[in-house]
Amino acid sequence: MITDEEKVIVIDFGGQYNQLVARRVRECNVYCEIYSYKTPIEKIREMAPKGIILTGGPNSCYEEGAPTAPAELFDMGIPVLGLCYGAQLMQHVLGGRVERATVREYGKTEVLVNTKSPLFNGVSDVRPGTDHVSSDEALTVCWMSHFDYISKTAPGFEIIAHTKDCPVAAAQDTSRNLYAIQFHPEVLHTVDGKKMLFNFVRNICGCAGNWRMDSFVKQTIRQVREHVGTGRVLLALSGGVDSSVLAALLSRAVGRQLTCVFVDHGLLRKNEGDEVEEVFGKDGAFDLNFIRINAAKRFYEKLAGISEPEHKRKIIGEEFIRIFEEESKKIGSVDFLAQGTIYPDVVESGLGGESAVIKSHHNVGGLPDYVDFKEIIEPLRNLFKDEVRKVGLELGIPEKIVFRQPFPGPGLGIRIIGEVTAEKVHIVQEADAIFREEIKAAADVEGGNPSWMPDQYFAALTNMQSVGVMGDERTYDHAVVLRAVRTVDFMTAEAAPIPWDVLQKVMSRIVGEVRGVNRVLFDLSSKPASTIEME
């Protein structure tokens, strides 16, 4: 439902950072979408983008059959920025030369940039005052990842950055507004990467920066209201960030034409079901029809004796559909089924770019096959998760819901290793609540965001029981594992260095307060080779 927005497009050549590039552009308050390199040039022309960014990719641009772009792309009068593979491809297509490098550059690298370039204007020097840096140069740190290098620039280009091993770390043709960068400005390891992207989209492309969530909310509410008219809308409310924000948005648009069905499968974190009802129920701030189905007993019965995680996932997903179907039949025919689809779902399903399909995108696990409706509406489908959170704040959703940590759809069902029982759910809920309370308390003491603060953290229950001693008695109880990671994009992660005294306090409280636990473990694993979740 995005209309009338100035737009920069990212053309994807199969690299891993396509979504990150688009997110960084949006952080500059400029709307951005991702398209495959196979997108016809005529379609790109019709979109009339203010700028084009070519992403990285896993290939060598000079190989037969490698993803490419027509020379015409660079002659449309639209500023183009090539990143890594995109930079090499630009030079290759326009008459430069790209070859295999004798030295591969990977990781943080010192790059000498020309600050007279509009692309590097304002880039700060990491070594101010050094003799080898002139007033028109800055030594900055960037993230390199390439086997090939640009050995000769295309006609009309001048070199504006280099490293000790890479003679063309960046090049420009200002007469055509073409820019090529060998490194990755979109990753946080590139110190002034955000400034470089800001320079491109706001200064070189001339974007005004009017992509803001307050205007998105007003525009979307108006569009939904006009589209739905007097129709009825049904939403499966999970209590997660996406569905909660969608419920609030639809409530503002159509009020009690919206019915939200909240299936509480008994596998949520402690008190979460009540928190969802507190916000969206009859005493909440949103005008809608809220139906809560307390189905914990039914889910526990279905999961009895099941240990394999994928089997548990399937049972939980199918049972959710059955319950939602039963409740929707009571409601009767509806006109619209609302879905909390967000932009990563679209991109990862292969609809928005060229990168490998990560998952098939099915609306709420197949709900459209079981519910009588006329049309699906997905008002959040163009937003990234951080933008969804901003929308939630604009709509007045409490921060405790807006900033909830990632939580798997099957809930605690996959944070309990082995069979799921009511007793085990209670144990992991209590242990998890203690862990989250103590992390928050310790962080608040250090100002709210200490260097060790994890991006995601939770307690899980192993399938191990061991001998312990409580008082004068021997016990044979469960072992809880604490998981806490630091990550930028959740594609990779490292164990968070939580202070020892904080972990000791968490351990002491869990063993002392949670009946059935006599051992607490801490997971040091990184992703890869492990995953963040415990299944």
N, C-alpha and C positions, 0 to 999 in steps of 0.2 A: 504493500500500500504506500510505497514511497513515490511521491510525485514532486515535480518542480524543484528538485535538489540539484545543485551543481555537483558534478560527479567526477571522481578519478577512478579509473579502472585498473585492476591488476590482471595482467595476462600471465597465466600459470603454465609453466613448462615442466611441471612434475616435481618441483622442489618441495621440501618439507616446511617451508616458512611462509607459504602463500597467505594463510589466515593471519599470521602475525604481521605481515606487511600491511594487510588491509586494516587490522586493528590499530596499528601505529598511525596510519593516515587518518583514521577516524578520531584518534586522540588529538589530532590537529584541528578538530571540528570540521572535517571535510568528509562527505559521504563517499564510500568506496565499495565497489563490488568486484568479485573475482570471476574471470572468464577463462576458458580454455584457449590455448594458442590456435586451436582449430576454428575459433570463431571467425566467420567471414568478415573481410575488411568492410563490406557494405554495412553490416550490422554495427560495427564499431563506429562507422561514420554516422549512422542514424542516431546512435546514443549521444553523439556530440560531447564526449568527455572533455573536461578541462585539462586533463593530463592522463598519461599512460605510464604504468610501471611494469617492466618485464622482470619476472622473478627468476630465481635460480632454478637449476635442474640437475639431474644426475648424469646427463650425457656430455659428450664433446660435440660442440656445434658444427665441427668440420666433418663429422662422420656421416656416412650415407644413411639416410633415414632418420637422422636426429631431428627433434622438434625445431621448427624454424618459424620465421616471420617474413612476410613479403617486404621488399624494399619500399613499397608504397606506404607502409605503416609510418615510415619516418619522414614522409613528404606531405603529410596532411596538414601541416601547420600547427599540430598539437604537440606540446612538450612531452618528451619521452625520457624516462629514466630507466636504465638497465642495471640490474643488480646481479653480480656474480655471473652465472650463465647468461643472463639477460644482457649484461655488459659485453661479454665475449661475442654473443650472437649479433648485437648491434654492429660491432666492429667488423665481424666476418661478412655480414650481409652488405655493408656499405664500402667494402674494399680494403679493410685492414687485414691483419694476419693473426691467427690464434694458433698456438702450438703447445705441445706437451712441455711442461716446466721441468727443468732439471732438479729444482728444489720445490717440494710441495710446501705450501704455507697452510698451517692449520692452527687455529686458536688465536689468542690475543696477540696482536702484532702492532708494533709502532709504525705509524704512517705519517709521512710528511705531506701536508696538504697546503695548497695555495689559497689563502683566505681572501684573495681578490676575486676568486670564483664566486658567483652568486650561490653556488651549491654549498660552499664551505664558509660563507660569511658568518662571523661570530663564533666559529669553532675555537675553543680555548686550548691553550698550549699546556701540555702536561709537564713541561720542563721550561718554565718561563726564564728568560735571561740567558739561555745557553748560547754559545758563540755560533753554532752552526745553524741556528734558526734565524732567518731574517724577519723584518717587520711584516712582510707579506706572507709569512709561512707560520704554520703551527704544527707541532708534533703531537699527534693524538693517538689514542689506542683504539684499534678496530678489530673486528672478528673476521678472520680469513678462513676460507675453506675451499681450496681449489687445487686441482692437478694441472690444469691448463693455464696459460697466461697470454695476455695480449702482447705479442712481440712487435707489432707495428700498428699504429693507429690508422684509422680510415682517413681519407682526404678531408681536410677541413677541421679536424680535431686537434686540440692541443692537450698535452699532458698536464694535469692539475694535482696529481698526487703520486707518490711512489714509496716503496719500502726498499730495504737493502737487497731483497731478492726479487722484487716485482717492479719492473721499470714503469709499468702503467697500472697503478692502483686506482686511478680515475682519469677520465678524459672528458672534454667538452667541446661542442660546436655551438657556441652561443648564437650564431646567426640563424641556426635552425632549432635552437632550444633542445638540443640532444645532449644527454649526460650519461656517462657510463661509470659505474663504480664496481671494482672487483671484489670488495668486501661486503659484509652484511650490516647495513645501518639499522635494520629492524630489531636486532637482538640487543639485549641490555649490555652485553660485553663491549659493544661499540659505544665508547663514552659519550660522544656527541651525536649519536645516530639519530635521535629524535629531532635535534636541531637541523640536521641535514635534510631529513624528510620534510620538516616544517618549511625550510627554505624552498624546497621543490614545489610542494603543493600550494603553499600560501603566497610565496613571492614569485617564483618562476611561472607557475600555472595561473597565478592571479586569483585563487579561490578566496572568497570572502570569509569562510569559516562559519557558516550559518547552520551547520549540522549539530544541533543541540537537543538534548532529551526533553526539555520543557516544550519546545516547539513540536517535537515528534509526538508527544502525548496529546497535545491539543489537536494536531492534524489527524492523528489516528482515531481519536474519539469521534471527531466529526465524520470521518470516512466510514467507520463502523456503524454509526447511527444512521447514516444515509443508506448504507448497503443493507443493513438488517431490516430497516423499516419497522413494521409491527411484528416481525417474525420472532420465534422462540429460539433460544440458544442453549445448548447443553455442553457442559464442560466437566471432564473427569479431573477433579482437583486432588493432586497427590500430596499437597503441602510443601512441595519443593519450590525453589525460587521461581522457575519459569511459569508453572501453572498458577502460583499465587499471584504473580504480577499480572498474568493474563486475566485472572478472575477480577482483580481490582480494576483493570483497564476496561473490561467489558461491563462491569457494574457501573462505572462512570458513564459509559456510552448508552446502555440500554436498560439499566436498572433491573427490575424484577421480571423482565423478559428472559433473564439469565437464570438457569438452574445449575448449581454446582453439586456434583455427587462426590463426596469424600469417603473413599473406602479405606477404613483403618484396618490394615491387615495384622495389627499387633506386632509389627516388626519395625516400628519407628523408634527413634531415640526417646529417652525419658521425657514424658510430658508433652511430646510434640503433637499428638492428636488433639489434646486439650488446647494447645496454643493455636492450632489452625482454627478450631471452632471459636476460640476467643476473638480471633480477627474477623472471620467470615460468617460466624453464626448469627443468631437473632440479636445478640447484644453487641455485635461488632459495628464497625464504622461504614460497612459497605452494604448497599441496598441490593440484595439478591436473594434467591431461594437457595438455602443451604441444607443439604441432606447428608447426614453422617451415618455410615453403616459400620457398626462395630463388629468386625468379622474375625477377630483374633482366633476364637475357638475353631472356627471353620478352617482357617489356614493351618493351624497347628495339627489338626486331624489329617489334613491332606499331606502334610510334610512328615508325618510320623514314619520313622524307619528309613527316611531318605537321607543319604549322606553326600552323594555326588553333587558338587556345586551347580553344574549346568542343569541337572535334573531338578534341583531346587528352584533355579531361575524359571524354568519352564512351567513348573507347577504353580508358582506364585503369579506369573504372568497370565496363565490361562484362568486361574481362579479369579483374578482381578476382573478379567473380561466377563466371566460368567456372572459375577455379582453386579457389575456395571450394566450388563444386558438385562438382568432381572429388574433392576431399579428403573432403567430407562423404559421398560415396558409399562411400568406403573405410571410413568409420567405421560406416556403417549407420544404421538408423532411430534418431532421438533423440526424446525427449518434449517438450523445450522448446528454443526458439531464443531466446537472450538478446540484448537490444538495448540499446545505450547511449543511448537517447532521454533527453533532459533537458527541463526545463520550457519553455525558449524554443522548442524544436522543436514542442511541443504548442501554445503560444500562436501562433507564427508560421504554423502550418498552419491557423489559423482555428478551432481547437477550444476555445481557452481565453478568447477575448475578442472584441472587435468591430473591432479595428484591421485594416487591410488585410492580406490574406494575403501574406506575404513569400515563402514557398516552400511547395510541396507536401511534406508529410512522408511519405516512404516509408521503411519499415524497411530499413536498409542497402541502399538503392538497388534494392530489389526481390528481395532474397534469399529471402523466403518463397515465391516462385514456383518456386524451384529446389531447395529443401531439404525432405526428408521429416521433418516435425515435427508435433506435435499442437497446440502453443500457443506464443505469444510471451509472454515475461516482460520487463518493463521496470522494474526496481526503482528507477531513478534519475529516472523521468519527472516527479517533482514537485520536483526540485531545480534551482536555478540553478547556473551554472558555479562561482561562488565557494563554494557549499555542497558541490559535488562535490569540489572541492579539499580542503575540510576533512574530508570523509569519507575521502579518500585518505590524509591524514595520520593520521587515527584508525586506519586499517587498517595503517599501517606502510609505505606505499609511499614510496620515496626521494623527497626534495624535487625532485631533478633531473627526475623524471617528473611529479610533481604540479604543479609550477610551470612546465612547458613553455609556451613562447609558443604562441599560436594557429598552427596549421599546416594548410594546405588539404588536403583528402582526396587530390587528385591529386599532392600533394607538390611536389617540385621540377619536376615536369612543367610547371607553370604559372609557375614562377619562372625558367624558361629560355625566353626569347623566341625563337620559331622552332622548328626541328627539335630533338628531344631525341636526344642521343647519349651513350654512356658517357663520352667525353672531357669533354663539357660538364657532365655530372652531377658528375664528379670536380672540375672547376674550381669550380663553385658550392658544392659541399660544403666544399672547403678554404677558399675566400674567406669563406663564411658562418661557419665555425668560428673563423677569425681575428677577424672582426668581433665575434662574441659574446664571445670571450676578452678582447679589449681593452676592450670596454664594461664587462664585469664587473670587470676589474682596475682601471679608472679609477674606477668607482663605489665599489669597496671602499676606495680611498684616501680618498674623501670621506665615508666612513661607511656606504656601502651603498645609499643612496637620495638622491643629489644632486638638485637642482632640475631639472637637464637630463635626468634619467634617462628614457629612452623606455619606453613600455608595450609596444611591439612593435618589433623590429628584426631585419633579415636582409639577406643579400646575394642579388642576383639577377644573371642573365647576360643582357646585351642581345644583339641579333642584329647588333651593329655590330663591325666590325674596323677597326683604324686603324694607321697607320705609327707606329713608335716607335723608340727607340734603346736598346739594352742593351749596355753596354760599347762596343765599336767597331763593333757590327753593327746594321744596321737590322732592325726586326722588323715583322711584320704580324699583330697578335694581337687578342685579345678585349678588350672593355670590360665591367667589372663595375660594377654600380650598387648603392649602399648605400641602404637604406630604413629610416628610424627615425621613429616617430611617437609623439606623446603624445595620449592619448585617455581618456575616462571610460567610454564605452559602445560604442566602435567604430562608432557610427553617424556620428560626425564625428571628424576627426583633424587634427592639425597636425604639421608636421615638427618633430622634437625638436632643440633648440639644443645639439647635442653640441659640446663645446669643440674649437676648431680643432686644438690639439695632439694630441688623441685621434684625430681624423680623419686627421691627417697620419701618425700612427703606424700606423693601420690600412692606409692607402694604401701606405705603405712596405713593410709586411710582405706584403701581398697581391702587389704587383708583384715583390717579391724572392723570395717563397716559392712562389707558384702559377705553375707553368709554363703559358704560353699566354695570360697577361694582361699588358698593358702600359699599361692606362688604368683609373682608378677614378673613378667619378662619384658625387655625392650628390644624392638626390632631395628637392627642396624642396617638392613639391606637397602641398596640403592635400586632405582629403576633406570635402565635395566641392570641386572638380570631379573630382579623381582618386579612385581606390579605394586602399585600403591595399596590396593585392596588386599584382603587376606585370603580370598578364596583360592 
